[in-house]
Amino acid sequence: MTATDQPLSGRIELDRDSAERGFAALVLTIVELIRQLMERQALRRVDQGDLTDDQIERIGSTLMALDEQMTTLCDHFGLRPEDLNLDLGPLGTLLPQDVAR
């Protein structure tokens, strides 16, 4: 029997803090992607002129509050903005480099 034929022994060691941080990074990456998409869509609508001043103000306030919340959550889990930008190999990164927080 070779080393590759031997069954896996024991349990997989999983550090709870590491798993929690990894899960938080994944969730925050998705939230950041959606936040950036919403921001781009809002800017398009502002440029098209189809929003009222009140709507523009509310969108701006909401996006700023979401950005602050993202910063707070990243700090809580010890994550940096670049930790949220997944490398997709030959496709590049998930989030645009020029728009990363």
N, C-alpha and C positions, 0 to 999 in steps of 0.2 A: 504494500500500500504506500503510495507517494503522499507527499505533504498536501497535494491538491485533492487527494481522495479522502482525506480525513474530514469527518463531520465537524461542523462548527461547535465549539465547546463553550458552555456557559452563556451568560447573558451579555447583551450589548450594554456597555457602560454609557450612560447618558447623564450628562450634567444638567440638572434642572434649570439653572440660571442661563446656561448656554442655549438650551432649547427654547426657553422663554424669550431670550433676546433674538434668536433666529426667527421665531414666529412673529414677534413684534416687527422685526425688519421687513418680513414678507408682507404683513398687513399694511404697514406704513408705506411701503413701496407702491402698493396698489392705490392707496389713498392719495399719495403724491402724484401718481400718474393721472388719476381722475381730476385732482386739483388743477394740474397744469392744463389738461384738456378743457376744463371749465373756464379757466382764465383765458385761454386762447379764443374760445367761443365767445366769451363776453367781449373781448377786444374787437373781434370781427363785428359783433352786433353794434358796438359803440361806433366803430368806423363807418358802418352802413347807415347810422343815424336813425335806427328804428327803436331806440329806447328813450324813455323820458328821463329828465334829470333825476327824478326820484328813483327810478329803476337803476340808473347808473350808480347813484349814491349807495343804494342797498347792496348792489353786486360788489362794489368796492369794499364796503364794510364787511360783508360776508367773507370775501376772499382774504381780507386782512386778518379776520378772526380765525379763519381756518389755518392760515400760515402761522399765526401765533400758537395755535393749538398743536400744530405739527412740530414746531420748535420745542414746545414743552414736553411732548411725548418722546421726541428724539433724545432730549436731555434726560428724561426719566429712565430710558432704557440704555443710555450710554451710546447712542448712535449718532454718527455724523451724516450730513446730507449725502456725501459720496457713498455711504454704506447702503443707501436706498437705490442706487443706480446699478442695477444688475448688468453684468457683462454677458451678452448673448452670443459670445464667440464671433463668428464671421459676420453676424448681423450688426455687431456694434453694441452699444449700450441701450438699455431700455428707455432711459430718459435722455433727452437732448443735453449735450454738454453745455451749450450756451444758455440754457434755461434752468439748469440745476440751481436749486436754492442756494 
